[in-house]
Amino acid sequence: MTDVLDCKGLMCPMPVVQLAKKIKTIDVGQELELISDDVGSKEDIPAWCQRTGNELVEAKESGKIFTYRIKRLK
Amino acid sequence: MTETKKVAIIVSEGSFDKGIMAMMIANTAASMGMEVHIFFTFFGLNLLKKGSKPKLKGMYRLFTGTFVKRMSKVGIPQFGEQLSMAIDQGVTIYACSTSMELMGIKKENMIDGAKIVGAAGFLNIAADTDMQYFIG
């Protein structure tokens, strides 16, 4: 069961701040799913992954909801 | 993963918007694994007073409450909460020693954990950073 971090209703910078905290609670190699309705997350989540060295496995967009699958690599 | 990037921020104004802006950059950078150093000087030092609740500047002061409400609607925490969040994330907070004298702010009236330095002390740290921001 993948952990889900629901960030709907939260604007920048809260999704990445919460993501940084949450990723530490899962094991390396595990994935978590982040859900956001902040359009800025389309740039922010990939940027966060690139900078922190974690992997963005998948990014989906459905209406105003953005879903990301992030794998902890380190 | 690239090497750890370092950020230096100088905050010279104590209004609501300046304080929030500094905290948003600091918290985001920290969440991205960056090392963040913030120097509060002149009016910016007021932000470090215990329980500080900054207001918008000038006439806009009256609209601070409206702003606060709008921000909480979109999940953006208030200044004090963001400052604690930054400290929890490992951001280092510096208080300008000269400003403390000028503004009559004592160490015991400021938040715990602020490091008291002069300009030279902070510039020495900023000199080794990758990004520098001035918010004033």
N, CA and C atoms of all chains as a GROMACS GRO file, in nm:
protein
  630
    1MET      N    1   0.085  -0.121   0.000
    1MET     CA    2   0.000   0.000   0.000
    1MET      C    3   0.088   0.125   0.000
    2THR      N    4   0.072   0.206  -0.102
    2THR     CA    5   0.153   0.328  -0.113
    2THR      C    6   0.100   0.436  -0.018
    3ASP      N    7   0.190   0.501   0.049
    3ASP     CA    8   0.150   0.613   0.136
    3ASP      C    9   0.100   0.729   0.050
    4VAL      N   10  -0.003   0.794   0.098
    4VAL     CA   11  -0.059   0.907   0.023
    4VAL      C   12  -0.045   1.035   0.105
    5LEU      N   13   0.004   1.139   0.040
    5LEU     CA   14   0.014   1.270   0.105
    5LEU      C   15  -0.082   1.362   0.031
    6ASP      N   16  -0.192   1.392   0.098
    6ASP     CA   17  -0.294   1.475   0.035
    6ASP      C   18  -0.267   1.622   0.064
    7CYS      N   19  -0.227   1.695  -0.039
    7CYS     CA   20  -0.194   1.838  -0.021
    7CYS      C   21  -0.298   1.928  -0.086
    8LYS      N   22  -0.415   1.874  -0.109
    8LYS     CA   23  -0.519   1.957  -0.170
    8LYS      C   24  -0.552   2.073  -0.076
    9GLY      N   25  -0.569   2.190  -0.134
    9GLY     CA   26  -0.600   2.307  -0.053
    9GLY      C   27  -0.476   2.376   0.001
   10LEU      N   28  -0.359   2.321  -0.026
   10LEU     CA   29  -0.234   2.383   0.022
   10LEU      C   30  -0.157   2.445  -0.093
   11MET      N   31  -0.119   2.569  -0.074
   11MET     CA   32  -0.041   2.636  -0.178
   11MET      C   33   0.107   2.631  -0.140
   12CYS      N   34   0.189   2.667  -0.237
   12CYS     CA   35   0.334   2.678  -0.217
   12CYS      C   36   0.360   2.764  -0.094
   13PRO      N   37   0.449   2.730  -0.005
   13PRO     CA   38   0.548   2.623  -0.016
   13PRO      C   39   0.507   2.495   0.058
   14MET      N   40   0.383   2.485   0.104
   14MET     CA   41   0.349   2.374   0.192
   14MET      C   42   0.363   2.234   0.131
   15PRO      N   43   0.323   2.212   0.004
   15PRO     CA   44   0.339   2.076  -0.048
   15PRO      C   45   0.483   2.023  -0.041
   16VAL      N   46   0.580   2.105  -0.081
   16VAL     CA   47   0.718   2.054  -0.076
   16VAL      C   48   0.771   2.042   0.067
   17VAL      N   49   0.725   2.132   0.154
   17VAL     CA   50   0.768   2.123   0.295
   17VAL      C   51   0.716   1.992   0.355
   18GLN      N   52   0.589   1.961   0.326
   18GLN     CA   53   0.530   1.837   0.378
   18GLN      C   54   0.591   1.714   0.311
   19LEU      N   55   0.621   1.727   0.182
   19LEU     CA   56   0.683   1.616   0.110
   19LEU      C   57   0.820   1.583   0.171
   20ALA      N   58   0.897   1.688   0.201
   20ALA     CA   59   1.030   1.667   0.258
   20ALA      C   60   1.022   1.592   0.390
   21LYS      N   61   0.917   1.623   0.469
   21LYS     CA   62   0.898   1.554   0.598
   21LYS      C   63   0.854   1.410   0.577
   22LYS      N   64   0.755   1.396   0.488
   22LYS     CA   65   0.692   1.266   0.466
   22LYS      C   66   0.790   1.163   0.408
   23ILE      N   67   0.876   1.208   0.317
   23ILE     CA   68   0.964   1.113   0.248
   23ILE      C   69   1.059   1.045   0.348
   24LYS      N   70   1.087   1.116   0.457
   24LYS     CA   71   1.176   1.059   0.559
   24LYS      C   72   1.109   0.946   0.635
   25THR      N   73   0.976   0.936   0.624
   25THR     CA   74   0.904   0.833   0.700
   25THR      C   75   0.890   0.702   0.622
   26ILE      N   76   0.927   0.704   0.492
   26ILE     CA   77   0.920   0.580   0.415
   26ILE      C   78   1.061   0.527   0.391
   27ASP      N   79   1.069   0.398   0.359
   27ASP     CA   80   1.201   0.337   0.336
   27ASP      C   81   1.254   0.374   0.198
   28VAL      N   82   1.386   0.372   0.187
   28VAL     CA   83   1.451   0.393   0.057
   28VAL      C   84   1.401   0.284  -0.038
   29GLY      N   85   1.363   0.324  -0.158
   29GLY     CA   86   1.311   0.228  -0.256
   29GLY      C   87   1.158   0.224  -0.257
   30GLN      N   88   1.097   0.277  -0.149
   30GLN     CA   89   0.950   0.282  -0.143
   30GLN      C   90   0.900   0.408  -0.214
   31GLU      N   91   0.771   0.405  -0.247
   31GLU     CA   92   0.713   0.520  -0.317
   31GLU      C   93   0.604   0.585  -0.233
   32LEU      N   94   0.580   0.712  -0.260
   32LEU     CA   95   0.462   0.775  -0.201
   32LEU      C   96   0.390   0.855  -0.307
   33GLU      N   97   0.263   0.876  -0.282
   33GLU     CA   98   0.182   0.949  -0.378
   33GLU      C   99   0.144   1.083  -0.318
   34LEU      N  100   0.165   1.190  -0.396
   34LEU     CA  101   0.129   1.323  -0.349
   34LEU      C  102   0.018   1.376  -0.439
   35ILE      N  103  -0.086   1.426  -0.374
   35ILE     CA  104  -0.199   1.483  -0.451
   35ILE      C  105  -0.205   1.632  -0.422
   36SER      N  106  -0.213   1.713  -0.527
   36SER     CA  107  -0.214   1.857  -0.509
   36SER      C  108  -0.312   1.922  -0.605
   37ASP      N  109  -0.365   2.037  -0.564
   37ASP     CA  110  -0.446   2.115  -0.659
   37ASP      C  111  -0.380   2.250  -0.686
   38ASP      N  112  -0.252   2.257  -0.652
   38ASP     CA  113  -0.174   2.378  -0.680
   38ASP      C  114  -0.109   2.360  -0.816
   39VAL      N  115  -0.144   2.448  -0.911
   39VAL     CA  116  -0.092   2.435  -1.047
   39VAL      C  117   0.061   2.451  -1.049
   40GLY      N  118   0.112   2.523  -0.951
   40GLY     CA  119   0.258   2.541  -0.940
   40GLY      C  120   0.331   2.410  -0.912
   41SER      N  121   0.258   2.313  -0.861
   41SER     CA  122   0.322   2.185  -0.827
   41SER      C  123   0.376   2.115  -0.951
   42LYS      N  124   0.322   2.148  -1.069
   42LYS     CA  125   0.369   2.086  -1.193
   42LYS      C  126   0.518   2.113  -1.216
   43GLU      N  127   0.562   2.228  -1.170
   43GLU     CA  128   0.705   2.260  -1.180
   43GLU      C  129   0.775   2.226  -1.049
   44ASP      N  130   0.705   2.252  -0.940
   44ASP     CA  131   0.768   2.240  -0.807
   44ASP      C  132   0.807   2.097  -0.771
   45ILE      N  133   0.720   2.003  -0.797
   45ILE     CA  134   0.749   1.864  -0.755
   45ILE      C  135   0.868   1.806  -0.835
   46PRO      N  136   0.868   1.821  -0.970
   46PRO     CA  137   0.987   1.775  -1.042
   46PRO      C  138   1.115   1.844  -0.995
   47ALA      N  139   1.106   1.976  -0.967
   47ALA     CA  140   1.224   2.051  -0.921
   47ALA      C  141   1.271   1.997  -0.787
   48TRP      N  142   1.176   1.969  -0.698
   48TRP     CA  143   1.211   1.915  -0.566
   48TRP      C  144   1.281   1.780  -0.581
   49CYS      N  145   1.226   1.695  -0.667
   49CYS     CA  146   1.284   1.561  -0.688
   49CYS      C  147   1.425   1.572  -0.744
   50GLN      N  148   1.442   1.659  -0.842
   50GLN     CA  149   1.573   1.676  -0.904
   50GLN      C  150   1.675   1.724  -0.801
   51ARG      N  151   1.634   1.820  -0.723
   51ARG     CA  152   1.725   1.881  -0.627
   51ARG      C  153   1.759   1.787  -0.512
   52THR      N  154   1.664   1.708  -0.470
   52THR     CA  155   1.688   1.623  -0.353
   52THR      C  156   1.737   1.483  -0.392
   53GLY      N  157   1.740   1.456  -0.523
   53GLY     CA  158   1.791   1.326  -0.567
   53GLY      C  159   1.692   1.212  -0.547
   54ASN      N  160   1.564   1.243  -0.546
   54ASN     CA  161   1.462   1.139  -0.542
   54ASN      C  162   1.397   1.129  -0.681
   55GLU      N  163   1.326   1.019  -0.704
   55GLU     CA  164   1.276   0.997  -0.839
   55GLU      C  165   1.127   1.026  -0.854
   56LEU      N  166   1.097   1.104  -0.956
   56LEU     CA  167   0.955   1.126  -0.989
   56LEU      C  168   0.918   1.015  -1.087
   57VAL      N  169   0.844   0.917  -1.037
   57VAL     CA  170   0.812   0.799  -1.117
   57VAL      C  171   0.701   0.831  -1.216
   58GLU      N  172   0.605   0.908  -1.169
   58GLU     CA  173   0.490   0.938  -1.253
   58GLU      C  174   0.425   1.069  -1.213
   59ALA      N  175   0.377   1.145  -1.312
   59ALA     CA  176   0.302   1.268  -1.285
   59ALA      C  177   0.175   1.263  -1.369
   60LYS      N  178   0.063   1.274  -1.303
   60LYS     CA  179  -0.065   1.269  -1.374
   60LYS      C  180  -0.146   1.394  -1.346
   61GLU      N  181  -0.226   1.431  -1.445
   61GLU     CA  182  -0.310   1.550  -1.430
   61GLU      C  183  -0.451   1.511  -1.469
   62SER      N  184  -0.544   1.541  -1.380
   62SER     CA  185  -0.682   1.510  -1.412
   62SER      C  186  -0.767   1.627  -1.366
   63GLY      N  187  -0.810   1.708  -1.460
   63GLY     CA  188  -0.882   1.829  -1.426
   63GLY      C  189  -0.790   1.921  -1.350
   64LYS      N  190  -0.832   1.957  -1.227
   64LYS     CA  191  -0.748   2.048  -1.148
   64LYS      C  192  -0.666   1.973  -1.043
   65ILE      N  193  -0.664   1.842  -1.055
   65ILE     CA  194  -0.593   1.761  -0.957
   65ILE      C  195  -0.466   1.702  -1.019
   66PHE      N  196  -0.356   1.719  -0.948
   66PHE     CA  197  -0.227   1.669  -0.995
   66PHE      C  198  -0.180   1.560  -0.899
   67THR      N  199  -0.143   1.447  -0.956
   67THR     CA  200  -0.099   1.335  -0.874
   67THR      C  201   0.043   1.296  -0.913
   68TYR      N  202   0.127   1.280  -0.812
   68TYR     CA  203   0.267   1.248  -0.835
   68TYR      C  204   0.304   1.122  -0.758
   69ARG      N  205   0.384   1.037  -0.823
   69ARG     CA  206   0.438   0.921  -0.754
   69ARG      C  207   0.587   0.944  -0.738
   70ILE      N  208   0.634   0.946  -0.616
   70ILE     CA  209   0.773   0.979  -0.587
   70ILE      C  210   0.839   0.862  -0.516
   71LYS      N  211   0.955   0.822  -0.567
   71LYS     CA  212   1.029   0.712  -0.507
   71LYS      C  213   1.146   0.767  -0.428
   72ARG      N  214   1.156   0.722  -0.304
   72ARG     CA  215   1.268   0.766  -0.222
   72ARG      C  216   1.395   0.692  -0.265
   73LEU      N  217   1.494   0.765  -0.306
   73LEU     CA  218   1.618   0.703  -0.354
   73LEU      C  219   1.733   0.713  -0.254
   74LYS      N  220   1.718   0.801  -0.156
   74LYS     CA  221   1.830   0.815  -0.062
   74LYS      C  222   1.782   0.860   0.075
   75MET      N  223   2.198   1.337  -0.722
   75MET     CA  224   2.188   1.453  -0.633
   75MET      C  225   2.313   1.538  -0.644
   76THR      N  226   2.291   1.666  -0.655
   76THR     CA  227   2.404   1.759  -0.663
   76THR      C  228   2.451   1.792  -0.522
   77GLU      N  229   2.563   1.862  -0.513
   77GLU     CA  230   2.614   1.901  -0.380
   77GLU      C  231   2.512   1.993  -0.311
   78THR      N  232   2.524   2.003  -0.180
   78THR     CA  233   2.432   2.086  -0.104
   78THR      C  234   2.449   2.234  -0.140
   79LYS      N  235   2.341   2.294  -0.185
   79LYS     CA  236   2.345   2.436  -0.218
   79LYS      C  237   2.320   2.517  -0.091
   80LYS      N  238   2.380   2.634  -0.087
   80LYS     CA  239   2.364   2.719   0.031
   80LYS      C  240   2.299   2.851  -0.007
   81VAL      N  241   2.213   2.898   0.081
   81VAL     CA  242   2.137   3.020   0.055
   81VAL      C  243   2.157   3.119   0.170
   82ALA      N  244   2.180   3.245   0.136
   82ALA     CA  245   2.187   3.351   0.238
   82ALA      C  246   2.077   3.451   0.209
   83ILE      N  247   2.002   3.486   0.312
   83ILE     CA  248   1.893   3.583   0.297
   83ILE      C  249   1.912   3.695   0.399
   84ILE      N  250   1.900   3.818   0.353
   84ILE     CA  251   1.904   3.931   0.446
   84ILE      C  252   1.764   3.993   0.446
   85VAL      N  253   1.710   4.013   0.565
   85VAL     CA  254   1.576   4.073   0.578
   85VAL      C  255   1.592   4.205   0.653
   86SER      N  256   1.560   4.316   0.585
   86SER     CA  257   1.581   4.446   0.649
   86SER      C  258   1.450   4.518   0.682
   87GLU      N  259   1.338   4.455   0.646
   87GLU     CA  260   1.207   4.517   0.677
   87GLU      C  261   1.126   4.421   0.762
   88GLY      N  262   1.045   4.478   0.851
   88GLY     CA  263   0.970   4.392   0.944
   88GLY      C  264   0.823   4.380   0.913
   89SER      N  265   0.784   4.419   0.792
   89SER     CA  266   0.641   4.410   0.761
   89SER      C  267   0.601   4.266   0.731
   90PHE      N  268   0.472   4.245   0.738
   90PHE     CA  269   0.412   4.113   0.719
   90PHE      C  270   0.458   4.045   0.590
   91ASP      N  271   0.448   4.118   0.479
   91ASP     CA  272   0.481   4.059   0.349
   91ASP      C  273   0.628   4.022   0.338
   92LYS      N  274   0.715   4.108   0.391
   92LYS     CA  275   0.859   4.080   0.381
   92LYS      C  276   0.893   3.956   0.465
   93GLY      N  277   0.834   3.951   0.583
   93GLY     CA  278   0.860   3.837   0.671
   93GLY      C  279   0.813   3.707   0.608
   94ILE      N  280   0.692   3.708   0.555
   94ILE     CA  281   0.636   3.587   0.494
   94ILE      C  282   0.719   3.545   0.372
   95MET      N  283   0.758   3.643   0.290
   95MET     CA  284   0.837   3.612   0.171
   95MET      C  285   0.967   3.542   0.208
   96ALA      N  286   1.033   3.598   0.309
   96ALA     CA  287   1.160   3.539   0.352
   96ALA      C  288   1.139   3.396   0.400
   97MET      N  289   1.031   3.374   0.475
   97MET     CA  290   1.005   3.242   0.529
   97MET      C  291   0.967   3.141   0.421
   98MET      N  292   0.895   3.188   0.321
   98MET     CA  293   0.856   3.098   0.213
   98MET      C  294   0.978   3.050   0.136
   99ILE      N  295   1.068   3.143   0.108
   99ILE     CA  296   1.191   3.103   0.036
   99ILE      C  297   1.274   3.011   0.125
  100ALA      N  298   1.286   3.049   0.252
  100ALA     CA  299   1.369   2.969   0.343
  100ALA      C  300   1.313   2.828   0.360
  101ASN      N  301   1.182   2.818   0.382
  101ASN     CA  302   1.123   2.686   0.404
  101ASN      C  303   1.128   2.600   0.279
  102THR      N  304   1.107   2.662   0.164
  102THR     CA  305   1.114   2.586   0.040
  102THR      C  306   1.256   2.536   0.017
  103ALA      N  307   1.352   2.626   0.032
  103ALA     CA  308   1.492   2.588   0.011
  103ALA      C  309   1.532   2.476   0.106
  104ALA      N  310   1.493   2.490   0.232
  104ALA     CA  311   1.528   2.387   0.331
  104ALA      C  312   1.464   2.253   0.293
  105SER      N  313   1.340   2.258   0.244
  105SER     CA  314   1.273   2.133   0.207
  105SER      C  315   1.342   2.068   0.088
  106MET      N  316   1.413   2.148   0.009
  106MET     CA  317   1.487   2.095  -0.106
  106MET      C  318   1.628   2.051  -0.067
  107GLY      N  319   1.653   2.049   0.061
  107GLY     CA  320   1.782   2.003   0.109
  107GLY      C  321   1.891   2.109   0.108
  108MET      N  322   1.852   2.235   0.090
  108MET     CA  323   1.952   2.342   0.089
  108MET      C  324   1.982   2.390   0.231
  109GLU      N  325   2.100   2.446   0.247
  109GLU     CA  326   2.139   2.500   0.378
  109GLU      C  327   2.105   2.649   0.375
  110VAL      N  328   2.026   2.694   0.472
  110VAL     CA  329   1.975   2.831   0.466
  110VAL      C  330   2.020   2.913   0.587
  111HIS      N  331   2.066   3.035   0.561
  111HIS     CA  332   2.107   3.129   0.665
  111HIS      C  333   2.031   3.260   0.646
  112ILE      N  334   1.962   3.306   0.749
  112ILE     CA  335   1.887   3.433   0.736
  112ILE      C  336   1.934   3.533   0.840
  113PHE      N  337   1.968   3.652   0.790
  113PHE     CA  338   2.017   3.760   0.875
  113PHE      C  339   1.906   3.866   0.887
  114PHE      N  340   1.861   3.891   1.008
  114PHE     CA  341   1.757   3.992   1.031
  114PHE      C  342   1.822   4.119   1.081
  115THR      N  343   1.801   4.228   1.006
  115THR     CA  344   1.866   4.353   1.042
  115THR      C  345   1.766   4.470   1.034
  116PHE      N  346   1.801   4.583   1.094
  116PHE     CA  347   1.714   4.700   1.101
  116PHE      C  348   1.570   4.659   1.139
  117PHE      N  349   1.470   4.705   1.065
  117PHE     CA  350   1.332   4.676   1.104
  117PHE      C  351   1.300   4.526   1.096
  118GLY      N  352   1.380   4.458   1.016
  118GLY     CA  353   1.362   4.313   1.004
  118GLY      C  354   1.379   4.244   1.137
  119LEU      N  355   1.459   4.304   1.224
  119LEU     CA  356   1.484   4.242   1.354
  119LEU      C  357   1.357   4.229   1.439
  120ASN      N  358   1.261   4.319   1.417
  120ASN     CA  359   1.133   4.311   1.490
  120ASN      C  360   1.065   4.176   1.471
  121LEU      N  361   1.092   4.114   1.356
  121LEU     CA  362   1.031   3.984   1.326
  121LEU      C  363   1.077   3.876   1.422
  122LEU      N  364   1.192   3.898   1.484
  122LEU     CA  365   1.246   3.795   1.574
  122LEU      C  366   1.200   3.812   1.719
  123LYS      N  367   1.124   3.919   1.744
  123LYS     CA  368   1.071   3.936   1.881
  123LYS      C  369   0.976   3.822   1.911
  124LYS      N  370   0.979   3.777   2.035
  124LYS     CA  371   0.890   3.666   2.074
  124LYS      C  372   0.745   3.703   2.044
  125GLY      N  373   0.674   3.611   1.982
  125GLY     CA  374   0.531   3.631   1.952
  125GLY      C  375   0.503   3.742   1.851
  126SER      N  376   0.600   3.773   1.767
  126SER     CA  377   0.580   3.883   1.673
  126SER      C  378   0.468   3.853   1.574
  127LYS      N  379   0.382   3.952   1.555
  127LYS     CA  380   0.272   3.938   1.460
  127LYS      C  381   0.280   4.056   1.364
  128PRO      N  382   0.363   4.042   1.259
  128PRO     CA  383   0.384   4.156   1.169
  128PRO      C  384   0.258   4.198   1.094
  129LYS      N  385   0.255   4.326   1.062
  129LYS     CA  386   0.142   4.383   0.987
  129LYS      C  387   0.192   4.430   0.851
  130LEU      N  388   0.099   4.446   0.757
  130LEU     CA  389   0.134   4.505   0.629
  130LEU      C  390   0.176   4.649   0.653
  131LYS      N  391   0.244   4.708   0.555
  131LYS     CA  392   0.298   4.842   0.575
  131LYS      C  393   0.198   4.952   0.542
  132GLY      N  394   0.213   5.067   0.607
  132GLY     CA  395   0.136   5.186   0.575
  132GLY      C  396  -0.014   5.164   0.585
  133MET      N  397  -0.087   5.219   0.489
  133MET     CA  398  -0.232   5.208   0.489
  133MET      C  399  -0.281   5.063   0.480
  134TYR      N  400  -0.199   4.981   0.417
  134TYR     CA  401  -0.238   4.841   0.398
  134TYR      C  402  -0.245   4.764   0.530
  135ARG      N  403  -0.185   4.824   0.631
  135ARG     CA  404  -0.185   4.767   0.765
  135ARG      C  405  -0.324   4.716   0.805
  136LEU      N  406  -0.424   4.796   0.768
  136LEU     CA  407  -0.562   4.764   0.802
  136LEU      C  408  -0.613   4.636   0.737
  137PHE      N  409  -0.546   4.597   0.630
  137PHE     CA  410  -0.592   4.478   0.557
  137PHE      C  411  -0.517   4.351   0.595
  138THR      N  412  -0.431   4.365   0.696
  138THR     CA  413  -0.352   4.248   0.737
  138THR      C  414  -0.441   4.129   0.769
  139GLY      N  415  -0.548   4.155   0.844
  139GLY     CA  416  -0.637   4.047   0.885
  139GLY      C  417  -0.698   3.973   0.766
  140THR      N  418  -0.736   4.050   0.663
  140THR     CA  419  -0.794   3.990   0.542
  140THR      C  420  -0.692   3.898   0.476
  141PHE      N  421  -0.570   3.948   0.471
  141PHE     CA  422  -0.461   3.870   0.412
  141PHE      C  423  -0.438   3.740   0.488
  142VAL      N  424  -0.435   3.754   0.620
  142VAL     CA  425  -0.411   3.638   0.705
  142VAL      C  426  -0.518   3.532   0.678
  143LYS      N  427  -0.642   3.576   0.667
  143LYS     CA  428  -0.753   3.484   0.642
  143LYS      C  429  -0.738   3.414   0.508
  144ARG      N  430  -0.704   3.495   0.406
  144ARG     CA  431  -0.686   3.438   0.272
  144ARG      C  432  -0.574   3.336   0.272
  145MET      N  433  -0.468   3.368   0.343
  145MET     CA  434  -0.354   3.277   0.346
  145MET      C  435  -0.389   3.146   0.415
  146SER      N  436  -0.466   3.157   0.525
  146SER     CA  437  -0.497   3.031   0.593
  146SER      C  438  -0.592   2.945   0.510
  147LYS      N  439  -0.672   3.011   0.424
  147LYS     CA  440  -0.760   2.936   0.334
  147LYS      C  441  -0.681   2.848   0.238
  148VAL      N  442  -0.564   2.894   0.198
  148VAL     CA  443  -0.484   2.815   0.104
  148VAL      C  444  -0.368   2.744   0.177
  149GLY      N  445  -0.385   2.732   0.308
  149GLY     CA  446  -0.292   2.650   0.385
  149GLY      C  447  -0.155   2.709   0.409
  150ILE      N  448  -0.140   2.840   0.393
  150ILE     CA  449  -0.009   2.901   0.419
  150ILE      C  450  -0.006   2.947   0.566
  151PRO      N  451   0.084   2.890   0.645
  151PRO     CA  452   0.087   2.926   0.787
  151PRO      C  453   0.133   3.070   0.810
  152GLN      N  454   0.098   3.119   0.927
  152GLN     CA  455   0.136   3.256   0.964
  152GLN      C  456   0.285   3.266   0.992
  153PHE      N  457   0.330   3.391   1.006
  153PHE     CA  458   0.473   3.415   1.018
  153PHE      C  459   0.539   3.333   1.129
  154GLY      N  460   0.481   3.340   1.249
  154GLY     CA  461   0.544   3.272   1.363
  154GLY      C  462   0.558   3.122   1.340
  155GLU      N  463   0.453   3.066   1.282
  155GLU     CA  464   0.453   2.923   1.255
  155GLU      C  465   0.557   2.888   1.149
  156GLN      N  466   0.568   2.975   1.050
  156GLN     CA  467   0.666   2.950   0.944
  156GLN      C  468   0.809   2.965   0.996
  157LEU      N  469   0.825   3.056   1.092
  157LEU     CA  470   0.958   3.074   1.151
  157LEU      C  471   0.997   2.948   1.230
  158SER      N  472   0.903   2.894   1.308
  158SER     CA  473   0.931   2.771   1.382
  158SER      C  474   0.959   2.656   1.285
  159MET      N  475   0.882   2.653   1.177
  159MET     CA  476   0.899   2.548   1.077
  159MET      C  477   1.039   2.556   1.018
  160ALA      N  478   1.083   2.678   0.990
  160ALA     CA  479   1.217   2.698   0.932
  160ALA      C  480   1.324   2.648   1.030
  161ILE      N  481   1.308   2.683   1.158
  161ILE     CA  482   1.407   2.640   1.258
  161ILE      C  483   1.407   2.487   1.268
  162ASP      N  484   1.288   2.428   1.267
  162ASP     CA  485   1.277   2.281   1.270
  162ASP      C  486   1.346   2.218   1.151
  163GLN      N  487   1.340   2.287   1.037
  163GLN     CA  488   1.402   2.233   0.916
  163GLN      C  489   1.552   2.259   0.912
  164GLY      N  490   1.605   2.322   1.016
  164GLY     CA  491   1.749   2.343   1.023
  164GLY      C  492   1.799   2.475   0.969
  165VAL      N  493   1.707   2.568   0.943
  165VAL     CA  494   1.748   2.701   0.896
  165VAL      C  495   1.817   2.775   1.012
  166THR      N  496   1.927   2.843   0.985
  166THR     CA  497   1.995   2.918   1.090
  166THR      C  498   1.951   3.065   1.086
  167ILE      N  499   1.915   3.115   1.203
  167ILE     CA  500   1.864   3.252   1.216
  167ILE      C  501   1.969   3.338   1.284
  168TYR      N  502   1.996   3.454   1.224
  168TYR     CA  503   2.096   3.546   1.279
  168TYR      C  504   2.030   3.680   1.311
  169ALA      N  505   2.066   3.736   1.424
  169ALA     CA  506   2.018   3.870   1.461
  169ALA      C  507   2.136   3.966   1.452
  170CYS      N  508   2.112   4.079   1.389
  170CYS     CA  509   2.217   4.180   1.373
  170CYS      C  510   2.241   4.250   1.507
  171SER      N  511   2.364   4.244   1.555
  171SER     CA  512   2.395   4.298   1.688
  171SER      C  513   2.376   4.450   1.693
  172THR      N  514   2.413   4.519   1.586
  172THR     CA  515   2.398   4.664   1.583
  172THR      C  516   2.250   4.702   1.586
  173SER      N  517   2.168   4.628   1.510
  173SER     CA  518   2.025   4.657   1.509
  173SER      C  519   1.964   4.636   1.646
  174MET      N  520   2.015   4.537   1.721
  174MET     CA  521   1.963   4.513   1.856
  174MET      C  522   1.981   4.637   1.941
  175GLU      N  523   2.099   4.698   1.928
  175GLU     CA  524   2.128   4.822   2.001
  175GLU      C  525   2.036   4.934   1.955
  176LEU      N  526   2.030   4.952   1.822
  176LEU     CA  527   1.952   5.061   1.762
  176LEU      C  528   1.805   5.051   1.795
  177MET      N  529   1.753   4.930   1.792
  177MET     CA  530   1.610   4.910   1.810
  177MET      C  531   1.575   4.881   1.956
  178GLY      N  532   1.676   4.870   2.040
  178GLY     CA  533   1.650   4.842   2.180
  178GLY      C  534   1.588   4.704   2.202
  179ILE      N  535   1.634   4.607   2.124
  179ILE     CA  536   1.580   4.471   2.138
  179ILE      C  537   1.684   4.385   2.210
  180LYS      N  538   1.641   4.326   2.321
  180LYS     CA  539   1.733   4.245   2.402
  180LYS      C  540   1.722   4.098   2.361
  181LYS      N  541   1.830   4.027   2.390
  181LYS     CA  542   1.836   3.885   2.355
  181LYS      C  543   1.716   3.809   2.413
  182GLU      N  544   1.681   3.844   2.538
  182GLU     CA  545   1.573   3.769   2.605
  182GLU      C  546   1.435   3.798   2.545
  183ASN      N  547   1.426   3.907   2.467
  183ASN     CA  548   1.297   3.936   2.403
  183ASN      C  549   1.284   3.873   2.266
  184MET      N  550   1.392   3.807   2.224
  184MET     CA  551   1.390   3.746   2.092
  184MET      C  552   1.366   3.596   2.102
  185ILE      N  553   1.329   3.537   1.990
  185ILE     CA  554   1.308   3.392   1.986
  185ILE      C  555   1.438   3.321   2.026
  186ASP      N  556   1.422   3.203   2.083
  186ASP     CA  557   1.539   3.126   2.123
  186ASP      C  558   1.611   3.076   1.998
  187GLY      N  559   1.739   3.070   2.010
  187GLY     CA  560   1.816   3.008   1.902
  187GLY      C  561   1.869   3.104   1.797
  188ALA      N  562   1.832   3.234   1.807
  188ALA     CA  563   1.886   3.329   1.710
  188ALA      C  564   2.033   3.355   1.745
  189LYS      N  565   2.120   3.348   1.646
  189LYS     CA  566   2.261   3.373   1.671
  189LYS      C  567   2.287   3.522   1.651
  190ILE      N  568   2.357   3.581   1.747
  190ILE     CA  569   2.384   3.725   1.737
  190ILE      C  570   2.519   3.746   1.668
  191VAL      N  571   2.513   3.815   1.555
  191VAL     CA  572   2.636   3.842   1.480
  191VAL      C  573   2.638   3.985   1.429
  192GLY      N  574   2.754   4.030   1.385
  192GLY     CA  575   2.766   4.158   1.317
  192GLY      C  576   2.766   4.132   1.167
  193ALA      N  577   2.777   4.241   1.090
  193ALA     CA  578   2.774   4.227   0.945
  193ALA      C  579   2.889   4.140   0.895
  194ALA      N  580   3.005   4.158   0.954
  194ALA     CA  581   3.122   4.081   0.908
  194ALA      C  582   3.100   3.932   0.929
  195GLY      N  583   3.042   3.900   1.044
  195GLY     CA  584   3.014   3.759   1.074
  195GLY      C  585   2.920   3.698   0.973
  196PHE      N  586   2.816   3.774   0.937
  196PHE     CA  587   2.720   3.718   0.842
  196PHE      C  588   2.778   3.713   0.701
  197LEU      N  589   2.852   3.818   0.663
  197LEU     CA  590   2.911   3.819   0.529
  197LEU      C  591   3.009   3.705   0.510
  198ASN      N  592   3.075   3.669   0.618
  198ASN     CA  593   3.168   3.557   0.613
  198ASN      C  594   3.093   3.428   0.577
  199ILE      N  595   2.972   3.414   0.629
  199ILE     CA  596   2.890   3.298   0.598
  199ILE      C  597   2.834   3.310   0.455
  200ALA      N  598   2.783   3.430   0.423
  200ALA     CA  599   2.722   3.454   0.290
  200ALA      C  600   2.823   3.435   0.178
  201ALA      N  601   2.950   3.463   0.208
  201ALA     CA  602   3.054   3.452   0.104
  201ALA      C  603   3.067   3.311   0.050
  202ASP      N  604   3.029   3.213   0.130
  202ASP     CA  605   3.038   3.074   0.086
  202ASP      C  606   2.905   3.016   0.040
  203THR      N  607   2.808   3.103   0.011
  203THR     CA  608   2.677   3.052  -0.033
  203THR      C  609   2.665   3.063  -0.186
  204ASP      N  610   2.569   2.988  -0.240
  204ASP     CA  611   2.548   2.986  -0.385
  204ASP      C  612   2.446   3.090  -0.428
  205MET      N  613   2.355   3.124  -0.338
  205MET     CA  614   2.248   3.218  -0.371
  205MET      C  615   2.234   3.318  -0.257
  206GLN      N  616   2.214   3.444  -0.293
  206GLN     CA  617   2.196   3.546  -0.190
  206GLN      C  618   2.073   3.630  -0.225
  207TYR      N  619   1.988   3.649  -0.125
  207TYR     CA  620   1.868   3.730  -0.146
  207TYR      C  621   1.863   3.843  -0.044
  208PHE      N  622   1.820   3.959  -0.092
  208PHE     CA  623   1.800   4.072  -0.001
  208PHE      C  624   1.652   4.106  -0.002
  209ILE      N  625   1.590   4.099   0.114
  209ILE     CA  626   1.447   4.130   0.122
  209ILE      C  627   1.430   4.253   0.208
  210GLY      N  628   1.400   4.364   0.143
  210GLY     CA  629   1.389   4.489   0.220
  210GLY      C  630   1.309   4.592   0.144
   0.00000   0.00000   0.00000
